[in-house]
Amino acid sequence: MGYLRPVCVTCKCEMSCKKNSFVVAINKSPKDFVSGDCYECKGCGFKVVTGFARDKTSGANLTAPQYEVWLRAVKNPDNGLTLDT
């Protein structure tokens, strides 16, 4: 069997990749960041992020301008989110 994208249980169909490099911030101070692929079901609109990079980006190791770039990404719901842990 070849590669299978995430499947929507409700609609019983493969989901489509909506955005690569979708940023997820881990809610702590300073935040850590990971990126993955955001998939969306064309039937019901359900979304899932999967395929994360192996390594996270530690906010503690970023310069202030770099950190702000990552924060801006997660504040835009089309580009990222903050994970509540």
KEVEX-283386 format. One line per field, with one value per residue (C-alpha): residue in one letter; x, y, z. Coordinates in Angstrom, 1 decimal, always signed. Layout:
code = (A / ...);
east = (X / ...);
north = (Y / ...);
up = (Z / ...);
//
This chain:
code = (M / G / Y / L / R / P / V / C / V / T / C / K / C / E / M / S / C / K / K / N / S / F / V / V / A / I / N / K / S / P / K / D / F / V / S / G / D / C / Y / E / C / K / G / C / G / F / K / V / V / T / G / F / A / R / D / K / T / S / G / A / N / L / T / A / P / Q / Y / E / V / W / L / R / A / V / K / N / P / D / N / G / L / T / L / D / T);
east = (+0.0 / +1.3 / +1.4 / -2.0 / -2.8 / -4.7 / -8.3 / -11.4 / -13.3 / -16.6 / -16.5 / -14.5 / -12.1 / -8.5 / -7.7 / -5.9 / -2.8 / -3.8 / -0.4 / +3.1 / +5.4 / +2.4 / +3.9 / +2.9 / +4.1 / +4.3 / +2.8 / +5.5 / +8.0 / +9.9 / +7.9 / +9.4 / +8.2 / +7.7 / +6.4 / +4.3 / +1.7 / -1.9 / -4.5 / -8.1 / -11.2 / -12.9 / -16.2 / -16.5 / -13.6 / -11.9 / -8.2 / -5.2 / -1.5 / +0.9 / +4.3 / +6.3 / +9.9 / +12.2 / +13.7 / +11.9 / +13.2 / +13.8 / +12.7 / +15.5 / +18.0 / +16.5 / +17.3 / +14.5 / +13.8 / +13.7 / +11.4 / +9.0 / +8.9 / +7.8 / +5.3 / +3.7 / +3.3 / +1.4 / -0.9 / -2.2 / -4.6 / -3.8 / -0.1 / +0.0 / -1.4 / -0.3 / -0.7 / -2.3 / -0.4);
north = (+0.0 / +3.4 / +6.6 / +7.4 / +10.9 / +11.4 / +10.1 / +11.8 / +9.3 / +11.2 / +11.6 / +8.5 / +10.2 / +11.2 / +14.7 / +17.3 / +19.1 / +22.7 / +24.1 / +22.8 / +24.3 / +24.9 / +26.1 / +24.7 / +26.5 / +24.6 / +26.7 / +27.4 / +30.3 / +30.7 / +28.7 / +25.9 / +25.6 / +22.6 / +22.6 / +20.1 / +19.8 / +20.9 / +18.7 / +19.5 / +17.4 / +18.9 / +17.4 / +18.7 / +21.0 / +19.0 / +19.8 / +17.9 / +18.7 / +15.8 / +15.0 / +17.1 / +17.9 / +15.6 / +18.5 / +21.3 / +24.9 / +26.1 / +29.6 / +29.9 / +29.6 / +32.2 / +35.9 / +38.3 / +39.1 / +35.4 / +34.6 / +37.3 / +35.8 / +32.4 / +34.1 / +36.0 / +32.7 / +31.1 / +34.1 / +33.7 / +30.7 / +30.0 / +29.5 / +28.1 / +27.6 / +27.4 / +24.0 / +24.1 / +21.6);
up = (+0.0 / -0.9 / +1.2 / +2.7 / +3.9 / +7.2 / +6.9 / +8.2 / +10.3 / +9.9 / +6.1 / +5.3 / +2.9 / +2.7 / +3.9 / +1.7 / +2.8 / +3.4 / +4.6 / +5.0 / +7.7 / +10.0 / +13.3 / +16.7 / +19.8 / +23.0 / +25.7 / +28.2 / +28.7 / +26.6 / +24.0 / +21.9 / +18.3 / +15.9 / +12.4 / +10.6 / +7.8 / +8.3 / +6.7 / +6.2 / +5.3 / +2.3 / +3.5 / +7.1 / +7.5 / +10.3 / +10.6 / +11.9 / +12.1 / +11.5 / +10.0 / +12.6 / +12.1 / +14.2 / +16.2 / +17.9 / +17.8 / +21.4 / +22.1 / +24.6 / +21.8 / +19.5 / +19.2 / +20.1 / +16.4 / +15.5 / +18.4 / +17.3 / +13.8 / +15.3 / +17.6 / +14.7 / +12.8 / +15.7 / +16.2 / +12.6 / +12.6 / +9.0 / +9.9 / +13.4 / +16.8 / +20.5 / +22.1 / +25.5 / +27.7);
//
